Amino acid sequence: MVMLRVCSKDNGFMVMAATASSHGPALQPGDLVAWQAGAIVPALASQFPDPRSIWGGLVLAKLAPEYTMGKGWAIEQPFGRGH
């Protein structure tokens, strides 16, 4: 489980997330990641003051700080199946 800040114009909000698998990069504070919202977790409402923080989701990849118009962020390392 990791704690993420989702970006928004009002300084963002915090969410809890799992990684898509145990096979992937070791995440560090400040890493840019691809997060996919999953389901609302009502139990989180008492843990966070921001109502948007009740979303649970998955970290799909660590992203490179490289953005291309029309394509989005470059993937540095995805979470995936082990070999």
N, CA, C and O atoms as CSV, one atom per row, in Angstrom:
chain,resi,resn,atom,element,x,y,z
A,1,MET,N,N,0.849,-1.185,0.000
A,1,MET,CA,C,0.000,0.000,0.000
A,1,MET,C,C,0.890,1.243,0.000
A,1,MET,O,O,1.937,1.286,0.646
A,2,VAL,N,N,0.444,2.235,-0.735
A,2,VAL,CA,C,1.144,3.513,-0.776
A,2,VAL,C,C,0.129,4.638,-0.602
A,2,VAL,O,O,-1.062,4.466,-0.858
A,3,MET,N,N,0.616,5.770,-0.168
A,3,MET,CA,C,-0.201,6.969,-0.039
A,3,MET,C,C,0.212,7.903,-1.172
A,3,MET,O,O,1.399,8.181,-1.345
A,4,LEU,N,N,-0.754,8.385,-1.938
A,4,LEU,CA,C,-0.479,9.243,-3.084
A,4,LEU,C,C,-1.169,10.581,-2.945
A,4,LEU,O,O,-2.219,10.691,-2.312
A,5,ARG,N,N,-0.571,11.597,-3.543
A,5,ARG,CA,C,-1.247,12.885,-3.691
A,5,ARG,C,C,-1.692,12.969,-5.147
A,5,ARG,O,O,-0.865,12.955,-6.059
A,6,VAL,N,N,-2.997,13.057,-5.355
A,6,VAL,CA,C,-3.557,13.222,-6.689
A,6,VAL,C,C,-3.542,14.717,-6.999
A,6,VAL,O,O,-4.048,15.521,-6.216
A,7,CYS,N,N,-2.969,15.086,-8.132
A,7,CYS,CA,C,-2.836,16.493,-8.515
A,7,CYS,C,C,-4.181,17.098,-8.887
A,7,CYS,O,O,-5.025,16.453,-9.509
A,8,SER,N,N,-4.359,18.354,-8.492
A,8,SER,CA,C,-5.523,19.139,-8.904
A,8,SER,C,C,-5.190,20.606,-8.693
A,8,SER,O,O,-4.185,20.935,-8.063
A,9,LYS,N,N,-6.025,21.481,-9.214
A,9,LYS,CA,C,-5.777,22.924,-9.107
A,9,LYS,C,C,-5.755,23.428,-7.669
A,9,LYS,O,O,-5.181,24.481,-7.391
A,10,ASP,N,N,-6.379,22.679,-6.747
A,10,ASP,CA,C,-6.449,23.126,-5.351
A,10,ASP,C,C,-5.438,22.395,-4.449
A,10,ASP,O,O,-5.721,22.144,-3.278
A,11,ASN,N,N,-4.285,22.062,-4.985
A,11,ASN,CA,C,-3.192,21.392,-4.265
A,11,ASN,C,C,-3.387,19.899,-4.108
A,11,ASN,O,O,-2.569,19.258,-3.448
A,12,GLY,N,N,-4.404,19.322,-4.667
A,12,GLY,CA,C,-4.564,17.881,-4.680
A,12,GLY,C,C,-5.187,17.300,-3.431
A,12,GLY,O,O,-5.608,18.020,-2.525
A,13,PHE,N,N,-5.235,15.979,-3.405
A,13,PHE,CA,C,-5.811,15.263,-2.274
A,13,PHE,C,C,-5.114,13.921,-2.152
A,13,PHE,O,O,-4.541,13.418,-3.118
A,14,MET,N,N,-5.166,13.351,-0.969
A,14,MET,CA,C,-4.480,12.096,-0.683
A,14,MET,C,C,-5.405,10.912,-0.927
A,14,MET,O,O,-6.610,10.993,-0.689
A,15,VAL,N,N,-4.826,9.804,-1.408
A,15,VAL,CA,C,-5.554,8.543,-1.576
A,15,VAL,C,C,-4.635,7.390,-1.166
A,15,VAL,O,O,-3.411,7.514,-1.186
A,16,MET,N,N,-5.246,6.286,-0.800
A,16,MET,CA,C,-4.522,5.051,-0.535
A,16,MET,C,C,-4.561,4.229,-1.822
A,16,MET,O,O,-5.560,4.238,-2.541
A,17,ALA,N,N,-3.475,3.523,-2.108
A,17,ALA,CA,C,-3.437,2.713,-3.321
A,17,ALA,C,C,-2.557,1.491,-3.114
A,17,ALA,O,O,-1.622,1.501,-2.313
A,18,ALA,N,N,-2.874,0.461,-3.841
A,18,ALA,CA,C,-2.033,-0.729,-3.915
A,18,ALA,C,C,-1.330,-0.684,-5.265
A,18,ALA,O,O,-1.749,0.050,-6.160
A,19,THR,N,N,-0.274,-1.457,-5.414
A,19,THR,CA,C,0.346,-1.575,-6.728
A,19,THR,C,C,-0.364,-2.691,-7.490
A,19,THR,O,O,-0.935,-3.600,-6.886
A,20,ALA,N,N,-0.324,-2.615,-8.806
A,20,ALA,CA,C,-1.041,-3.569,-9.638
A,20,ALA,C,C,-0.492,-4.994,-9.491
A,20,ALA,O,O,-1.199,-5.959,-9.782
A,21,SER,N,N,0.744,-5.130,-9.047
A,21,SER,CA,C,1.320,-6.444,-8.753
A,21,SER,C,C,2.532,-6.234,-7.852
A,21,SER,O,O,2.940,-5.098,-7.608
A,22,SER,N,N,3.098,-7.317,-7.363
A,22,SER,CA,C,4.302,-7.209,-6.543
A,22,SER,C,C,5.551,-7.114,-7.410
A,22,SER,O,O,6.651,-6.929,-6.889
A,23,HIS,N,N,5.396,-7.236,-8.712
A,23,HIS,CA,C,6.525,-7.169,-9.641
A,23,HIS,C,C,6.560,-5.800,-10.292
A,23,HIS,O,O,5.764,-5.503,-11.183
A,24,GLY,N,N,7.488,-4.968,-9.841
A,24,GLY,CA,C,7.596,-3.635,-10.394
A,24,GLY,C,C,8.618,-2.827,-9.644
A,24,GLY,O,O,9.377,-3.375,-8.844
A,25,PRO,N,N,8.655,-1.536,-9.885
A,25,PRO,CA,C,9.670,-0.684,-9.280
A,25,PRO,C,C,9.442,-0.487,-7.782
A,25,PRO,O,O,8.317,-0.567,-7.289
A,26,ALA,N,N,10.525,-0.233,-7.086
A,26,ALA,CA,C,10.434,0.160,-5.676
A,26,ALA,C,C,10.124,1.655,-5.675
A,26,ALA,O,O,10.959,2.460,-6.087
A,27,LEU,N,N,8.954,2.027,-5.225
A,27,LEU,CA,C,8.544,3.427,-5.251
A,27,LEU,C,C,9.179,4.195,-4.095
A,27,LEU,O,O,9.362,3.670,-2.997
A,28,GLN,N,N,9.508,5.449,-4.375
A,28,GLN,CA,C,10.107,6.348,-3.393
A,28,GLN,C,C,9.243,7.602,-3.285
A,28,GLN,O,O,8.540,7.949,-4.234
A,29,PRO,N,N,9.287,8.291,-2.131
A,29,PRO,CA,C,8.541,9.554,-2.014
A,29,PRO,C,C,8.914,10.504,-3.157
A,29,PRO,O,O,10.090,10.669,-3.482
A,30,GLY,N,N,7.910,11.116,-3.751
A,30,GLY,CA,C,8.126,12.056,-4.840
A,30,GLY,C,C,8.048,11.442,-6.230
A,30,GLY,O,O,8.064,12.172,-7.222
A,31,ASP,N,N,7.963,10.107,-6.328
A,31,ASP,CA,C,7.846,9.473,-7.649
A,31,ASP,C,C,6.539,9.862,-8.322
A,31,ASP,O,O,5.509,10.024,-7.667
A,32,LEU,N,N,6.598,10.007,-9.620
A,32,LEU,CA,C,5.423,10.259,-10.454
A,32,LEU,C,C,4.884,8.905,-10.879
A,32,LEU,O,O,5.626,8.088,-11.425
A,33,VAL,N,N,3.602,8.655,-10.636
A,33,VAL,CA,C,3.028,7.349,-10.953
A,33,VAL,C,C,1.720,7.489,-11.723
A,33,VAL,O,O,1.064,8.530,-11.694
A,34,ALA,N,N,1.365,6.412,-12.412
A,34,ALA,CA,C,0.053,6.307,-13.057
A,34,ALA,C,C,-0.855,5.606,-12.062
A,34,ALA,O,O,-0.598,4.467,-11.675
A,35,TRP,N,N,-1.916,6.283,-11.649
A,35,TRP,CA,C,-2.873,5.750,-10.681
A,35,TRP,C,C,-4.227,5.626,-11.350
A,35,TRP,O,O,-4.675,6.544,-12.036
A,36,GLN,N,N,-4.875,4.493,-11.152
A,36,GLN,CA,C,-6.220,4.288,-11.690
A,36,GLN,C,C,-7.192,4.185,-10.526
A,36,GLN,O,O,-7.060,3.312,-9.668
A,37,ALA,N,N,-8.170,5.085,-10.503
A,37,ALA,CA,C,-9.198,5.025,-9.468
A,37,ALA,C,C,-9.970,3.729,-9.613
A,37,ALA,O,O,-10.247,3.280,-10.725
A,38,GLY,N,N,-10.311,3.137,-8.492
A,38,GLY,CA,C,-11.043,1.878,-8.515
A,38,GLY,C,C,-12.424,2.031,-7.926
A,38,GLY,O,O,-13.381,2.330,-8.639
A,39,ALA,N,N,-12.529,1.828,-6.637
A,39,ALA,CA,C,-13.821,1.866,-5.960
A,39,ALA,C,C,-13.773,2.813,-4.775
A,39,ALA,O,O,-12.713,3.073,-4.205
A,40,ILE,N,N,-14.929,3.318,-4.421
A,40,ILE,CA,C,-15.050,4.147,-3.223
A,40,ILE,C,C,-14.945,3.230,-2.008
A,40,ILE,O,O,-15.568,2.171,-1.957
A,41,VAL,N,N,-14.148,3.654,-1.034
A,41,VAL,CA,C,-13.965,2.899,0.206
A,41,VAL,C,C,-14.523,3.757,1.338
A,41,VAL,O,O,-13.800,4.593,1.879
A,42,PRO,N,N,-15.799,3.570,1.712
A,42,PRO,CA,C,-16.437,4.431,2.718
A,42,PRO,C,C,-15.674,4.516,4.044
A,42,PRO,O,O,-15.723,5.547,4.715
A,43,ALA,N,N,-14.980,3.459,4.425
A,43,ALA,CA,C,-14.242,3.467,5.693
A,43,ALA,C,C,-13.143,4.524,5.719
A,43,ALA,O,O,-12.699,4.918,6.798
A,44,LEU,N,N,-12.698,4.986,4.564
A,44,LEU,CA,C,-11.647,6.010,4.521
A,44,LEU,C,C,-12.172,7.404,4.855
A,44,LEU,O,O,-11.384,8.305,5.142
A,45,ALA,N,N,-13.476,7.592,4.824
A,45,ALA,CA,C,-14.065,8.910,5.090
A,45,ALA,C,C,-13.686,9.438,6.465
A,45,ALA,O,O,-13.531,10.646,6.641
A,46,SER,N,N,-13.537,8.558,7.431
A,46,SER,CA,C,-13.177,9.012,8.778
A,46,SER,C,C,-11.677,9.239,8.922
A,46,SER,O,O,-11.238,9.798,9.927
A,47,GLN,N,N,-10.886,8.823,7.947
A,47,GLN,CA,C,-9.429,8.951,8.014
A,47,GLN,C,C,-8.899,10.228,7.358
A,47,GLN,O,O,-7.812,10.700,7.693
A,48,PHE,N,N,-9.672,10.783,6.421
A,48,PHE,CA,C,-9.203,11.937,5.647
A,48,PHE,C,C,-10.268,13.024,5.626
A,48,PHE,O,O,-11.451,12.727,5.457
A,49,PRO,N,N,-9.864,14.280,5.794
A,49,PRO,CA,C,-10.853,15.366,5.777
A,49,PRO,C,C,-11.419,15.666,4.387
A,49,PRO,O,O,-12.536,16.171,4.273
A,50,ASP,N,N,-10.662,15.359,3.334
A,50,ASP,CA,C,-11.125,15.657,1.976
A,50,ASP,C,C,-12.018,14.513,1.488
A,50,ASP,O,O,-11.574,13.365,1.464
A,51,PRO,N,N,-13.255,14.796,1.103
A,51,PRO,CA,C,-14.162,13.728,0.665
A,51,PRO,C,C,-13.688,12.987,-0.584
A,51,PRO,O,O,-14.146,11.873,-0.837
A,52,ARG,N,N,-12.798,13.565,-1.361
A,52,ARG,CA,C,-12.270,12.879,-2.553
A,52,ARG,C,C,-11.318,11.744,-2.174
A,52,ARG,O,O,-11.020,10.883,-3.003
A,53,SER,N,N,-10.848,11.738,-0.947
A,53,SER,CA,C,-9.868,10.740,-0.503
A,53,SER,C,C,-10.474,9.366,-0.233
A,53,SER,O,O,-9.768,8.452,0.194
A,54,ILE,N,N,-11.768,9.215,-0.476
A,54,ILE,CA,C,-12.395,7.907,-0.248
A,54,ILE,C,C,-12.214,6.948,-1.422
A,54,ILE,O,O,-12.687,5.812,-1.377
A,55,TRP,N,N,-11.529,7.402,-2.473
A,55,TRP,CA,C,-11.282,6.542,-3.627
A,55,TRP,C,C,-10.095,5.634,-3.362
A,55,TRP,O,O,-9.034,6.096,-2.943
A,56,GLY,N,N,-10.272,4.346,-3.604
A,56,GLY,CA,C,-9.164,3.399,-3.609
A,56,GLY,C,C,-8.783,3.157,-5.049
A,56,GLY,O,O,-9.583,3.394,-5.954
A,57,GLY,N,N,-7.577,2.690,-5.273
A,57,GLY,CA,C,-7.175,2.431,-6.648
A,57,GLY,C,C,-5.866,1.684,-6.726
A,57,GLY,O,O,-5.357,1.172,-5.729
A,58,LEU,N,N,-5.328,1.632,-7.941
A,58,LEU,CA,C,-4.098,0.898,-8.207
A,58,LEU,C,C,-3.046,1.790,-8.836
A,58,LEU,O,O,-3.357,2.645,-9.665
A,59,VAL,N,N,-1.793,1.586,-8.435
A,59,VAL,CA,C,-0.663,2.197,-9.117
A,59,VAL,C,C,-0.280,1.233,-10.245
A,59,VAL,O,O,0.075,0.082,-9.992
A,60,LEU,N,N,-0.356,1.705,-11.470
A,60,LEU,CA,C,-0.097,0.866,-12.632
A,60,LEU,C,C,1.347,0.924,-13.110
A,60,LEU,O,O,1.853,-0.042,-13.682
A,61,ALA,N,N,2.027,2.074,-12.873
A,61,ALA,CA,C,3.392,2.238,-13.374
A,61,ALA,C,C,4.063,3.419,-12.699
A,61,ALA,O,O,3.408,4.336,-12.203
A,62,LYS,N,N,5.372,3.373,-12.692
A,62,LYS,CA,C,6.172,4.552,-12.337
A,62,LYS,C,C,6.398,5.289,-13.653
A,62,LYS,O,O,6.781,4.679,-14.651
A,63,LEU,N,N,6.164,6.590,-13.653
A,63,LEU,CA,C,6.284,7.389,-14.870
A,63,LEU,C,C,7.589,8.168,-14.884
A,63,LEU,O,O,8.135,8.511,-13.836
A,64,ALA,N,N,8.081,8.441,-16.086
A,64,ALA,CA,C,9.236,9.317,-16.265
A,64,ALA,C,C,8.714,10.752,-16.315
A,64,ALA,O,O,7.597,10.980,-16.778
A,65,PRO,N,N,9.494,11.713,-15.852
A,65,PRO,CA,C,9.045,13.119,-15.916
A,65,PRO,C,C,9.170,13.675,-17.342
A,65,PRO,O,O,9.849,14.673,-17.582
A,66,GLU,N,N,8.502,13.006,-18.267
A,66,GLU,CA,C,8.591,13.315,-19.685
A,66,GLU,C,C,7.191,13.225,-20.286
A,66,GLU,O,O,6.608,12.142,-20.353
A,67,TYR,N,N,6.657,14.357,-20.719
A,67,TYR,CA,C,5.293,14.405,-21.241
A,67,TYR,C,C,5.320,14.765,-22.714
A,67,TYR,O,O,6.015,15.698,-23.116
A,68,THR,N,N,4.562,14.025,-23.526
A,68,THR,CA,C,4.449,14.291,-24.956
A,68,THR,C,C,2.994,14.608,-25.274
A,68,THR,O,O,2.095,13.828,-24.961
A,69,MET,N,N,2.772,15.759,-25.897
A,69,MET,CA,C,1.415,16.135,-26.284
A,69,MET,C,C,0.818,15.039,-27.165
A,69,MET,O,O,1.463,14.559,-28.097
A,70,GLY,N,N,-0.412,14.651,-26.861
A,70,GLY,CA,C,-1.100,13.638,-27.636
A,70,GLY,C,C,-0.805,12.210,-27.203
A,70,GLY,O,O,-1.526,11.287,-27.582
A,71,LYS,N,N,0.252,12.016,-26.407
A,71,LYS,CA,C,0.617,10.671,-25.943
A,71,LYS,C,C,0.591,10.542,-24.428
A,71,LYS,O,O,0.319,9.464,-23.900
A,72,GLY,N,N,0.870,11.625,-23.731
A,72,GLY,CA,C,0.864,11.596,-22.270
A,72,GLY,C,C,2.246,11.365,-21.679
A,72,GLY,O,O,3.264,11.632,-22.317
A,73,TRP,N,N,2.262,10.867,-20.459
A,73,TRP,CA,C,3.502,10.656,-19.713
A,73,TRP,C,C,4.204,9.390,-20.189
A,73,TRP,O,O,3.560,8.392,-20.515
A,74,ALA,N,N,5.535,9.445,-20.224
A,74,ALA,CA,C,6.334,8.271,-20.597
A,74,ALA,C,C,6.375,7.304,-19.410
A,74,ALA,O,O,6.540,7.728,-18.266
A,75,ILE,N,N,6.228,6.030,-19.680
A,75,ILE,CA,C,6.292,5.011,-18.631
A,75,ILE,C,C,7.750,4.639,-18.406
A,75,ILE,O,O,8.458,4.230,-19.327
A,76,GLU,N,N,8.184,4.793,-17.150
A,76,GLU,CA,C,9.549,4.403,-16.795
A,76,GLU,C,C,9.609,2.907,-16.498
A,76,GLU,O,O,10.489,2.200,-16.988
A,77,GLN,N,N,8.659,2.436,-15.686
A,77,GLN,CA,C,8.617,1.001,-15.376
A,77,GLN,C,C,7.204,0.633,-14.926
A,77,GLN,O,O,6.703,1.186,-13.947
A,78,PRO,N,N,6.558,-0.301,-15.635
A,78,PRO,CA,C,5.218,-0.729,-15.251
A,78,PRO,C,C,5.255,-1.780,-14.141
A,78,PRO,O,O,6.285,-2.407,-13.894
A,79,PHE,N,N,4.132,-1.955,-13.492
A,79,PHE,CA,C,3.959,-3.092,-12.595
A,79,PHE,C,C,3.374,-4.187,-13.461
A,79,PHE,O,O,2.437,-3.938,-14.219
A,80,GLY,N,N,3.905,-5.387,-13.366
A,80,GLY,CA,C,3.416,-6.445,-14.226
A,80,GLY,C,C,3.705,-7.819,-13.657
A,80,GLY,O,O,4.001,-7.972,-12.472
A,81,ARG,N,N,3.617,-8.776,-14.489
A,81,ARG,CA,C,3.829,-10.161,-14.097
A,81,ARG,C,C,5.308,-10.436,-13.877
A,81,ARG,O,O,6.172,-9.851,-14.530
A,82,GLY,N,N,5.578,-11.336,-12.946
A,82,GLY,CA,C,6.954,-11.775,-12.711
A,82,GLY,C,C,7.413,-12.718,-13.802
A,82,GLY,O,O,6.595,-13.262,-14.544
A,83,HIS,N,N,8.692,-12.910,-13.903
A,83,HIS,CA,C,9.240,-13.789,-14.943
A,83,HIS,C,C,9.783,-15.053,-14.327
A,83,HIS,O,O,10.287,-15.920,-15.041
